[in-house]
């Protein structure tokens, strides 16, 4: 899966549902509390994203996109249609404030809801070509926990990167068609998992796709010749991967074949960091944001997720709270090009060695771990909406939201069970 930086993220939100031109209590609340310096100071201090969702009788000036956004949030946090209504959302957990209380009480209550955020610390770093962010609860070992996490990702990147000539992956690629390469058990298990997933997805996800990716130049918007495409078709395919569990060797049977873990690298690394935090530091809270892939230590808290609008990546298609360990989004709206009015996606179909030709604009996968989420998001993009949602519906513990190029969407059968 090509990563979408910050396409999914956790956020502290305070929503104010108002009827600005007909609701007298709304007008009073705004004047006496929401416009006060004390309220504004509280919002600023706690880093809260405050948003007014207005439902006036006179709708002149309201755009269709705003009305759709407003209504979608109301369906989540104000189903009963109460006005005024103040709702805090933190990590997917909602809290409705009593707007009838005085200003001091209400501001104090808002502050207390988000106060625990001050007990969380974050660390950011760019690795694997993406912006990673760690979030944990503040503790005496916070700096060590961060250092160990970053060191682990750097170690993983050096092993699986196909661009690092000294990596294990590059060694396997150099020996394609020549000889097997012995690898550590953990690396062997990763390749084995990817090959098994290729079988489950009928080749829609395939870590041998790199030769096909290399012949497509999205920067220059150039289409390779049919002869060049045919030449790589013969060496792309997960059946070319030969695994020997007795000596943990990996062998690519055809010369020119190459492994590439770009589609699952971030999710895999995030999984390993979360496992490290649990095993070595006994943490009960931790979130890794791997450039939009979210993986967390399993706990009772939810994740506040924003799914971008493929037609306007800066906008919001869905905003939900989910109880899940991992949420991943893949889409074709950041890297693509057009020739003769035909769009060429950055996502390559391993079975044709050409960009995918489906109506899928983005896929959000809710899964037990980041590795699985990454692999399945890529597979669904390749399979298309019908076969893709069919695959997801067969897998236990996995759900998905598919957004199509015309703006319509598909939900897997059990998606509602993940909503808070």
LOVOVEX-942803 format. One record per residue (C-alpha): residue number from 0; residue in one letter; y, z negated, x. Coordinates in nm, 3 decimals, decimal comma. Layout:
<r NUM; 'A'; <Y; Z; X>>
...
//
This chain:
<r 0; 'X'; <0,000; 0,000; 0,000>>
<r 1; 'X'; <0,343; 0,089; 0,135>>
<r 2; 'X'; <0,543; -0,230; 0,120>>
<r 3; 'X'; <0,841; -0,273; -0,111>>
<r 4; 'X'; <1,074; -0,517; 0,057>>
<r 5; 'X'; <1,179; -0,789; -0,184>>
<r 6; 'X'; <1,036; -0,613; -0,485>>
<r 7; 'X'; <0,887; -0,941; -0,600>>
<r 8; 'X'; <1,045; -1,276; -0,531>>
<r 9; 'X'; <1,072; -1,632; -0,648>>
<r 10; 'X'; <1,414; -1,745; -0,768>>
<r 11; 'X'; <1,597; -2,039; -0,927>>
<r 12; 'X'; <1,749; -1,924; -1,256>>
<r 13; 'X'; <1,958; -2,081; -1,530>>
<r 14; 'X'; <1,988; -1,873; -1,845>>
<r 15; 'X'; <2,254; -1,929; -2,113>>
<r 16; 'X'; <2,177; -1,769; -2,448>>
<r 17; 'X'; <2,502; -1,729; -2,639>>
<r 18; 'X'; <2,661; -1,569; -2,943>>
<r 19; 'X'; <3,010; -1,538; -2,800>>
<r 20; 'X'; <3,192; -1,410; -3,109>>
<r 21; 'X'; <3,018; -1,597; -3,392>>
<r 22; 'X'; <2,851; -1,915; -3,258>>
<r 23; 'X'; <3,104; -2,201; -3,264>>
<r 24; 'X'; <2,885; -2,441; -3,056>>
<r 25; 'X'; <2,845; -2,162; -2,798>>
<r 26; 'X'; <3,221; -2,121; -2,766>>
<r 27; 'X'; <3,264; -2,497; -2,734>>
<r 28; 'X'; <2,989; -2,533; -2,471>>
<r 29; 'X'; <3,136; -2,252; -2,264>>
<r 30; 'X'; <3,490; -2,395; -2,275>>
<r 31; 'X'; <3,404; -2,763; -2,217>>
<r 32; 'X'; <3,116; -2,736; -1,972>>
<r 33; 'X'; <3,025; -2,392; -1,839>>
<r 34; 'X'; <3,379; -2,311; -1,730>>
<r 35; 'X'; <3,436; -2,655; -1,574>>
<r 36; 'X'; <3,468; -2,701; -1,199>>
<r 37; 'X'; <3,187; -2,962; -1,208>>
<r 38; 'X'; <2,940; -2,713; -1,354>>
<r 39; 'X'; <3,040; -2,439; -1,110>>
<r 40; 'X'; <3,004; -2,681; -0,818>>
<r 41; 'X'; <2,657; -2,783; -0,937>>
<r 42; 'X'; <2,545; -2,420; -0,961>>
<r 43; 'X'; <2,681; -2,336; -0,618>>
<r 44; 'X'; <2,538; -2,645; -0,447>>
<r 45; 'X'; <2,186; -2,592; -0,579>>
<r 46; 'X'; <2,186; -2,216; -0,517>>
<r 47; 'X'; <2,114; -2,145; -0,883>>
<r 48; 'X'; <2,141; -1,792; -1,018>>
<r 49; 'X'; <2,328; -1,845; -1,346>>
<r 50; 'X'; <2,314; -1,567; -1,604>>
<r 51; 'X'; <2,478; -1,540; -1,946>>
<r 52; 'X'; <2,269; -1,355; -2,204>>
<r 53; 'X'; <2,506; -1,275; -2,486>>
<r 54; 'X'; <2,412; -1,175; -2,843>>
<r 55; 'X'; <2,750; -1,094; -3,005>>
<r 56; 'X'; <2,787; -0,939; -3,350>>
<r 57; 'X'; <3,022; -0,680; -3,206>>
<r 58; 'X'; <2,805; -0,489; -2,958>>
<r 59; 'X'; <3,072; -0,251; -2,834>>
<r 60; 'X'; <3,066; -0,240; -2,455>>
<r 61; 'X'; <2,705; -0,354; -2,420>>
<r 62; 'X'; <2,494; -0,099; -2,234>>
<r 63; 'X'; <2,142; -0,009; -2,343>>
<r 64; 'X'; <2,002; -0,137; -2,014>>
<r 65; 'X'; <2,177; -0,475; -2,060>>
<r 66; 'X'; <2,050; -0,510; -2,417>>
<r 67; 'X'; <1,696; -0,428; -2,306>>
<r 68; 'X'; <1,718; -0,676; -2,016>>
<r 69; 'X'; <1,868; -0,946; -2,242>>
<r 70; 'X'; <1,606; -0,896; -2,512>>
<r 71; 'X'; <1,318; -0,906; -2,264>>
<r 72; 'X'; <1,436; -1,243; -2,131>>
<r 73; 'X'; <1,488; -1,373; -2,484>>
<r 74; 'X'; <1,128; -1,281; -2,565>>
<r 75; 'X'; <1,021; -1,505; -2,278>>
<r 76; 'X'; <1,260; -1,800; -2,298>>
<r 77; 'X'; <1,421; -1,795; -2,643>>
<r 78; 'X'; <1,161; -1,667; -2,886>>
<r 79; 'X'; <1,295; -1,885; -3,166>>
<r 80; 'X'; <1,647; -1,740; -3,129>>
<r 81; 'X'; <1,836; -2,067; -3,073>>
<r 82; 'X'; <2,210; -2,060; -2,992>>
<r 83; 'X'; <2,342; -2,197; -2,773>>
<r 84; 'X'; <2,046; -2,246; -2,542>>
<r 85; 'X'; <2,033; -2,337; -2,173>>
<r 86; 'X'; <1,701; -2,276; -1,995>>
<r 87; 'X'; <1,620; -2,351; -1,632>>
<r 88; 'X'; <1,343; -2,151; -1,463>>
<r 89; 'X'; <1,211; -2,265; -1,128>>
<r 90; 'X'; <0,893; -2,122; -0,974>>
<r 91; 'X'; <0,790; -2,005; -1,319>>
<r 92; 'X'; <0,833; -2,350; -1,477>>
<r 93; 'X'; <1,082; -2,363; -1,764>>
<r 94; 'X'; <1,298; -2,650; -1,887>>
<r 95; 'X'; <1,521; -2,638; -2,196>>
<r 96; 'X'; <1,837; -2,848; -2,169>>
<r 97; 'X'; <1,989; -3,047; -2,456>>
<r 98; 'X'; <2,326; -2,875; -2,501>>
<r 99; 'X'; <2,444; -3,153; -2,737>>
<r 100; 'X'; <2,471; -3,402; -2,451>>
<r 101; 'X'; <2,804; -3,463; -2,280>>
<r 102; 'X'; <2,913; -3,269; -1,973>>
<r 103; 'X'; <2,823; -3,537; -1,720>>
<r 104; 'X'; <2,471; -3,581; -1,859>>
<r 105; 'X'; <2,403; -3,207; -1,886>>
<r 106; 'X'; <2,523; -3,126; -1,534>>
<r 107; 'X'; <2,322; -3,417; -1,395>>
<r 108; 'X'; <2,014; -3,293; -1,579>>
<r 109; 'X'; <2,055; -2,940; -1,442>>
<r 110; 'X'; <2,100; -3,080; -1,093>>
<r 111; 'X'; <1,784; -3,291; -1,123>>
<r 112; 'X'; <1,574; -2,993; -1,235>>
<r 113; 'X'; <1,661; -2,799; -0,921>>
<r 114; 'X'; <1,709; -3,096; -0,691>>
<r 115; 'X'; <1,358; -3,079; -0,553>>
<r 116; 'X'; <1,448; -2,745; -0,398>>
<r 117; 'X'; <1,633; -2,938; -0,130>>
<r 118; 'X'; <1,297; -3,076; -0,022>>
<r 119; 'X'; <1,169; -2,729; 0,057>>
<r 120; 'X'; <1,235; -2,545; 0,380>>
<r 121; 'X'; <1,208; -2,178; 0,466>>
<r 122; 'X'; <1,166; -1,964; 0,773>>
<r 123; 'X'; <1,214; -1,588; 0,799>>
<r 124; 'X'; <1,098; -1,330; 1,050>>
<r 125; 'X'; <1,044; -0,954; 1,067>>
<r 126; 'X'; <0,685; -0,866; 1,153>>
<r 127; 'X'; <0,454; -0,574; 1,067>>
<r 128; 'X'; <0,768; -0,375; 0,992>>
<r 129; 'X'; <0,851; -0,605; 0,702>>
<r 130; 'X'; <1,057; -0,913; 0,623>>
<r 131; 'X'; <0,833; -1,219; 0,594>>
<r 132; 'X'; <0,946; -1,551; 0,449>>
<r 133; 'X'; <0,764; -1,885; 0,459>>
<r 134; 'X'; <0,841; -2,162; 0,207>>
<r 135; 'X'; <0,690; -2,510; 0,235>>
<r 136; 'X'; <0,784; -2,867; 0,146>>
<r 137; 'X'; <0,992; -3,039; 0,410>>
<r 138; 'X'; <0,784; -3,262; 0,639>>
<r 139; 'X'; <0,792; -3,390; 0,999>>
<r 140; 'X'; <0,568; -3,101; 1,107>>
<r 141; 'X'; <0,769; -2,826; 0,936>>
<r 142; 'X'; <0,868; -2,649; 1,259>>
<r 143; 'X'; <0,513; -2,663; 1,395>>
<r 144; 'X'; <0,372; -2,531; 1,066>>
<r 145; 'X'; <0,614; -2,239; 1,080>>
<r 146; 'X'; <0,540; -2,169; 1,448>>
<r 147; 'X'; <0,165; -2,165; 1,388>>
<r 148; 'X'; <0,208; -1,930; 1,094>>
<r 149; 'X'; <0,423; -1,685; 1,289>>
<r 150; 'X'; <0,186; -1,696; 1,586>>
<r 151; 'X'; <-0,108; -1,615; 1,358>>
<r 152; 'X'; <0,065; -1,311; 1,205>>
<r 153; 'X'; <0,159; -1,185; 1,553>>
<r 154; 'X'; <-0,205; -1,223; 1,660>>
<r 155; 'X'; <-0,329; -1,036; 1,353>>
<r 156; 'X'; <-0,075; -0,758; 1,405>>
<r 157; 'X'; <-0,187; -0,710; 1,766>>
<r 158; 'X'; <-0,547; -0,676; 1,647>>
<r 159; 'X'; <-0,508; -0,446; 1,346>>
<r 160; 'X'; <-0,205; -0,232; 1,432>>
<r 161; 'X'; <-0,296; 0,134; 1,479>>
<r 162; 'X'; <0,035; 0,191; 1,657>>
<r 163; 'X'; <-0,032; -0,065; 1,932>>
<r 164; 'X'; <-0,239; 0,119; 2,194>>
<r 165; 'X'; <-0,390; -0,210; 2,316>>
<r 166; 'X'; <-0,512; -0,322; 1,972>>
<r 167; 'X'; <-0,874; -0,337; 1,858>>
<r 168; 'X'; <-0,797; -0,075; 1,597>>
<r 169; 'X'; <-0,666; 0,168; 1,859>>
<r 170; 'X'; <-0,974; 0,106; 2,075>>
<r 171; 'X'; <-1,200; 0,193; 1,781>>
<r 172; 'X'; <-0,994; 0,506; 1,711>>
<r 173; 'X'; <-1,013; 0,620; 2,076>>
<r 174; 'X'; <-1,390; 0,582; 2,067>>
<r 175; 'X'; <-1,435; 0,775; 1,742>>
<r 176; 'X'; <-1,736; 1,003; 1,776>>
<r 177; 'X'; <-1,810; 0,854; 2,118>>
<r 178; 'X'; <-1,938; 0,496; 2,100>>
<r 179; 'X'; <-1,935; 0,178; 1,886>>
<r 180; 'X'; <-1,684; -0,096; 1,968>>
<r 181; 'X'; <-1,778; -0,463; 1,955>>
<r 182; 'X'; <-1,525; -0,671; 1,760>>
<r 183; 'X'; <-1,481; -1,039; 1,663>>
<r 184; 'X'; <-1,662; -1,146; 1,346>>
<r 185; 'X'; <-1,335; -1,191; 1,152>>
<r 186; 'X'; <-1,225; -0,835; 1,230>>
<r 187; 'X'; <-1,572; -0,705; 1,141>>
<r 188; 'X'; <-1,554; -0,879; 0,802>>
<r 189; 'X'; <-1,215; -0,719; 0,734>>
<r 190; 'X'; <-1,349; -0,368; 0,800>>
<r 191; 'X'; <-1,658; -0,446; 0,592>>
<r 192; 'X'; <-1,443; -0,568; 0,303>>
<r 193; 'X'; <-1,230; -0,254; 0,316>>
<r 194; 'X'; <-1,536; -0,028; 0,320>>
<r 195; 'X'; <-1,688; -0,212; 0,024>>
<r 196; 'X'; <-1,359; -0,181; -0,165>>
<r 197; 'X'; <-1,358; 0,192; -0,093>>
<r 198; 'X'; <-1,698; 0,217; -0,259>>
<r 199; 'X'; <-1,581; 0,017; -0,562>>
<r 200; 'X'; <-1,270; 0,236; -0,599>>
<r 201; 'X'; <-1,464; 0,560; -0,535>>
<r 202; 'X'; <-1,258; 0,631; -0,226>>
<r 203; 'X'; <-0,915; 0,581; -0,385>>
<r 204; 'X'; <-0,856; 0,308; -0,128>>
<r 205; 'X'; <-0,963; 0,412; 0,221>>
<r 206; 'X'; <-0,860; 0,279; 0,562>>
<r 207; 'X'; <-0,959; 0,612; 0,729>>
<r 208; 'X'; <-0,669; 0,796; 0,559>>
<r 209; 'X'; <-0,441; 0,791; 0,866>>
<r 210; 'X'; <-0,509; 1,149; 0,987>>
<r 211; 'X'; <-0,397; 1,271; 0,643>>
<r 212; 'X'; <-0,084; 1,053; 0,645>>
<r 213; 'X'; <0,013; 1,184; 0,989>>
<r 214; 'X'; <0,034; 1,548; 0,878>>
<r 215; 'X'; <0,287; 1,473; 0,602>>
<r 216; 'X'; <0,646; 1,432; 0,724>>
<r 217; 'X'; <0,854; 1,258; 0,455>>
<r 218; 'X'; <1,160; 1,245; 0,679>>
<r 219; 'X'; <1,171; 1,621; 0,724>>
<r 220; 'X'; <1,036; 1,695; 0,373>>
<r 221; 'X'; <0,781; 1,935; 0,519>>
<r 222; 'X'; <0,455; 2,040; 0,353>>
<r 223; 'X'; <0,161; 2,095; 0,590>>
<r 224; 'X'; <-0,040; 2,418; 0,571>>
<r 225; 'X'; <-0,361; 2,439; 0,370>>
<r 226; 'X'; <-0,550; 2,494; 0,696>>
<r 227; 'X'; <-0,412; 2,170; 0,840>>
<r 228; 'X'; <-0,497; 1,977; 0,525>>
<r 229; 'X'; <-0,851; 2,117; 0,528>>
<r 230; 'X'; <-0,893; 2,020; 0,892>>
<r 231; 'X'; <-0,826; 1,651; 0,823>>
<r 232; 'X'; <-1,035; 1,650; 0,504>>
<r 233; 'X'; <-1,345; 1,669; 0,721>>
<r 234; 'X'; <-1,265; 1,351; 0,913>>
<r 235; 'X'; <-1,115; 1,132; 0,637>>
<r 236; 'X'; <-1,363; 0,926; 0,438>>
<r 237; 'X'; <-1,497; 0,571; 0,442>>
<r 238; 'X'; <-1,854; 0,699; 0,481>>
<r 239; 'X'; <-1,758; 0,781; 0,841>>
<r 240; 'X'; <-1,739; 0,406; 0,913>>
<r 241; 'X'; <-2,062; 0,273; 1,061>>
<r 242; 'X'; <-2,101; -0,105; 1,078>>
<r 243; 'X'; <-2,367; -0,299; 1,266>>
<r 244; 'X'; <-2,377; -0,665; 1,152>>
<r 245; 'X'; <-2,626; -0,762; 1,424>>
<r 246; 'X'; <-2,384; -0,702; 1,711>>
<r 247; 'X'; <-2,060; -0,678; 1,504>>
<r 248; 'X'; <-1,975; -0,328; 1,620>>
<r 249; 'X'; <-1,760; -0,072; 1,443>>
<r 250; 'X'; <-1,811; 0,300; 1,495>>
<r 251; 'X'; <-1,627; 0,601; 1,353>>
<r 252; 'X'; <-1,885; 0,879; 1,344>>
<r 253; 'X'; <-1,647; 1,175; 1,373>>
<r 254; 'X'; <-1,405; 1,257; 1,653>>
<r 255; 'X'; <-1,045; 1,241; 1,537>>
<r 256; 'X'; <-1,120; 0,982; 1,267>>
<r 257; 'X'; <-0,883; 0,684; 1,265>>
<r 258; 'X'; <-0,861; 0,344; 1,101>>
<r 259; 'X'; <-0,530; 0,217; 0,967>>
<r 260; 'X'; <-0,473; -0,118; 0,794>>
<r 261; 'X'; <-0,117; -0,048; 0,681>>
<r 262; 'X'; <-0,211; -0,062; 0,314>>
<r 263; 'X'; <-0,351; -0,417; 0,334>>
<r 264; 'X'; <-0,208; -0,567; 0,653>>
<r 265; 'X'; <0,065; -0,779; 0,497>>
<r 266; 'X'; <-0,154; -0,920; 0,220>>
<r 267; 'X'; <-0,432; -0,999; 0,468>>
<r 268; 'X'; <-0,192; -1,173; 0,707>>
<r 269; 'X'; <-0,037; -1,375; 0,423>>
<r 270; 'X'; <-0,386; -1,487; 0,312>>
<r 271; 'X'; <-0,467; -1,608; 0,661>>
<r 272; 'X'; <-0,142; -1,804; 0,694>>
<r 273; 'X'; <-0,201; -1,979; 0,361>>
<r 274; 'X'; <-0,557; -2,063; 0,468>>
<r 275; 'X'; <-0,426; -2,200; 0,799>>
<r 276; 'X'; <-0,178; -2,425; 0,619>>
<r 277; 'X'; <-0,451; -2,563; 0,393>>
<r 278; 'X'; <-0,714; -2,613; 0,664>>
<r 279; 'X'; <-0,504; -2,733; 0,958>>
<r 280; 'X'; <-0,213; -2,909; 0,789>>
<r 281; 'X'; <-0,357; -3,006; 0,450>>
<r 282; 'X'; <-0,057; -2,861; 0,265>>
<r 283; 'X'; <-0,058; -2,858; -0,113>>
<r 284; 'X'; <0,243; -2,626; -0,145>>
<r 285; 'X'; <0,326; -2,311; 0,045>>
<r 286; 'X'; <0,435; -1,956; -0,034>>
<r 287; 'X'; <0,429; -1,652; 0,194>>
<r 288; 'X'; <0,654; -1,365; 0,087>>
<r 289; 'X'; <0,525; -1,072; 0,291>>
<r 290; 'X'; <0,796; -0,819; 0,220>>
<r 291; 'X'; <0,735; -0,847; -0,152>>
<r 292; 'X'; <0,366; -0,943; -0,146>>
<r 293; 'X'; <0,353; -1,304; -0,268>>
<r 294; 'X'; <0,063; -1,528; -0,167>>
<r 295; 'X'; <0,062; -1,902; -0,223>>
<r 296; 'X'; <-0,147; -2,214; -0,185>>
<r 297; 'X'; <-0,315; -2,269; -0,519>>
<r 298; 'X'; <-0,143; -2,545; -0,718>>
<r 299; 'X'; <-0,014; -2,623; -1,066>>
<r 300; 'X'; <0,325; -2,461; -1,007>>
<r 301; 'X'; <0,378; -2,104; -1,120>>
<r 302; 'X'; <0,542; -1,811; -0,949>>
<r 303; 'X'; <0,862; -1,665; -1,093>>
<r 304; 'X'; <0,812; -1,292; -1,059>>
<r 305; 'X'; <1,053; -1,003; -1,092>>
<r 306; 'X'; <0,904; -0,656; -1,134>>
<r 307; 'X'; <1,162; -0,389; -1,044>>
<r 308; 'X'; <1,246; -0,095; -1,266>>
<r 309; 'X'; <1,108; 0,222; -1,097>>
<r 310; 'X'; <1,398; 0,425; -1,237>>
<r 311; 'X'; <1,645; 0,171; -1,097>>
<r 312; 'X'; <1,483; -0,042; -0,821>>
<r 313; 'X'; <1,787; -0,273; -0,820>>
<r 314; 'X'; <1,726; -0,343; -1,189>>
<r 315; 'X'; <1,458; -0,550; -1,359>>
<r 316; 'X'; <1,170; -0,416; -1,565>>
<r 317; 'X'; <0,995; -0,750; -1,624>>
<r 318; 'X'; <1,068; -1,109; -1,534>>
<r 319; 'X'; <0,774; -1,341; -1,584>>
<r 320; 'X'; <0,620; -1,667; -1,474>>
<r 321; 'X'; <0,256; -1,639; -1,371>>
<r 322; 'X'; <-0,016; -1,882; -1,270>>
<r 323; 'X'; <-0,180; -1,687; -0,987>>
<r 324; 'X'; <-0,242; -1,707; -0,613>>
<r 325; 'X'; <-0,113; -1,360; -0,532>>
<r 326; 'X'; <0,112; -1,094; -0,684>>
<r 327; 'X'; <0,158; -0,753; -0,521>>
<r 328; 'X'; <0,364; -0,449; -0,621>>
<r 329; 'X'; <0,323; -0,091; -0,498>>
<r 330; 'X'; <0,547; 0,201; -0,596>>
<r 331; 'X'; <0,650; 0,553; -0,502>>
<r 332; 'X'; <1,021; 0,524; -0,565>>
<r 333; 'X'; <1,145; 0,440; -0,216>>
<r 334; 'X'; <0,971; 0,712; -0,011>>
<r 335; 'X'; <0,916; 1,057; -0,151>>
<r 336; 'X'; <1,064; 1,404; -0,127>>
<r 337; 'X'; <1,100; 1,713; -0,346>>
<r 338; 'X'; <1,031; 2,077; -0,268>>
<r 339; 'X'; <1,086; 2,341; -0,538>>
<r 340; 'X'; <1,145; 2,059; -0,785>>
<r 341; 'X'; <0,801; 1,908; -0,715>>
<r 342; 'X'; <0,787; 1,544; -0,608>>
<r 343; 'X'; <0,568; 1,442; -0,315>>
<r 344; 'X'; <0,485; 1,071; -0,304>>
<r 345; 'X'; <0,439; 0,873; 0,018>>
<r 346; 'X'; <0,104; 0,751; -0,117>>
<r 347; 'X'; <-0,169; 0,988; 0,001>>
<r 348; 'X'; <-0,492; 1,043; -0,189>>
<r 349; 'X'; <-0,773; 1,003; 0,070>>
<r 350; 'X'; <-0,998; 1,230; -0,134>>
<r 351; 'X'; <-0,759; 1,529; -0,119>>
<r 352; 'X'; <-0,548; 1,436; 0,185>>
<r 353; 'X'; <-0,243; 1,519; -0,025>>
<r 354; 'X'; <0,020; 1,301; -0,198>>
<r 355; 'X'; <-0,098; 1,152; -0,526>>
<r 356; 'X'; <-0,027; 1,352; -0,840>>
<r 357; 'X'; <-0,032; 1,088; -1,112>>
<r 358; 'X'; <0,224; 0,954; -1,357>>
<r 359; 'X'; <0,211; 0,607; -1,197>>
<r 360; 'X'; <0,550; 0,495; -1,065>>
<r 361; 'X'; <0,458; 0,137; -0,979>>
<r 362; 'X'; <0,165; -0,102; -0,996>>
<r 363; 'X'; <0,186; -0,480; -0,999>>
<r 364; 'X'; <-0,147; -0,652; -0,934>>
<r 365; 'X'; <-0,221; -1,019; -0,995>>
<r 366; 'X'; <-0,520; -1,114; -0,783>>
<r 367; 'X'; <-0,700; -1,409; -0,619>>
<r 368; 'X'; <-0,564; -1,308; -0,277>>
<r 369; 'X'; <-0,321; -1,071; -0,110>>
<r 370; 'X'; <-0,584; -0,854; 0,059>>
<r 371; 'X'; <-0,744; -0,769; -0,274>>
<r 372; 'X'; <-0,408; -0,720; -0,442>>
<r 373; 'X'; <-0,288; -0,476; -0,174>>
<r 374; 'X'; <-0,607; -0,271; -0,182>>
<r 375; 'X'; <-0,621; -0,249; -0,560>>
<r 376; 'X'; <-0,250; -0,163; -0,595>>
<r 377; 'X'; <-0,306; 0,135; -0,367>>
<r 378; 'X'; <-0,627; 0,235; -0,548>>
<r 379; 'X'; <-0,463; 0,229; -0,891>>
<r 380; 'X'; <-0,174; 0,443; -0,764>>
<r 381; 'X'; <-0,429; 0,701; -0,650>>
<r 382; 'X'; <-0,661; 0,682; -0,951>>
<r 383; 'X'; <-0,388; 0,714; -1,213>>
<r 384; 'X'; <-0,317; 0,500; -1,515>>
<r 385; 'X'; <-0,636; 0,557; -1,719>>
<r 386; 'X'; <-0,895; 0,519; -1,444>>
<r 387; 'X'; <-0,678; 0,259; -1,272>>
<r 388; 'X'; <-0,648; 0,023; -1,567>>
<r 389; 'X'; <-1,017; 0,081; -1,637>>
<r 390; 'X'; <-1,101; -0,038; -1,287>>
<r 391; 'X'; <-0,881; -0,348; -1,317>>
<r 392; 'X'; <-1,038; -0,441; -1,652>>
<r 393; 'X'; <-1,381; -0,449; -1,486>>
<r 394; 'X'; <-1,282; -0,690; -1,210>>
<r 395; 'X'; <-1,288; -1,068; -1,276>>
<r 396; 'X'; <-0,973; -1,260; -1,192>>
<r 397; 'X'; <-0,760; -0,946; -1,155>>
<r 398; 'X'; <-0,485; -0,814; -1,383>>
<r 399; 'X'; <-0,223; -0,543; -1,356>>
<r 400; 'X'; <0,097; -0,396; -1,497>>
<r 401; 'X'; <0,131; -0,021; -1,454>>
<r 402; 'X'; <0,469; 0,144; -1,507>>
<r 403; 'X'; <0,466; 0,521; -1,563>>
<r 404; 'X'; <0,719; 0,781; -1,459>>
<r 405; 'X'; <0,854; 0,809; -1,815>>
<r 406; 'X'; <0,927; 0,434; -1,824>>
<r 407; 'X'; <0,632; 0,341; -2,044>>
<r 408; 'X'; <0,376; 0,087; -1,928>>
<r 409; 'X'; <0,015; -0,028; -1,946>>
<r 410; 'X'; <-0,118; -0,384; -1,927>>
<r 411; 'X'; <-0,470; -0,488; -1,833>>
<r 412; 'X'; <-0,672; -0,669; -2,098>>
<r 413; 'X'; <-0,620; -1,025; -1,976>>
<r 414; 'X'; <-0,261; -1,007; -1,853>>
<r 415; 'X'; <-0,140; -1,248; -2,122>>
<r 416; 'X'; <-0,353; -1,528; -1,977>>
<r 417; 'X'; <-0,136; -1,526; -1,665>>
<r 418; 'X'; <0,192; -1,574; -1,849>>
<r 419; 'X'; <0,321; -1,929; -1,861>>
//
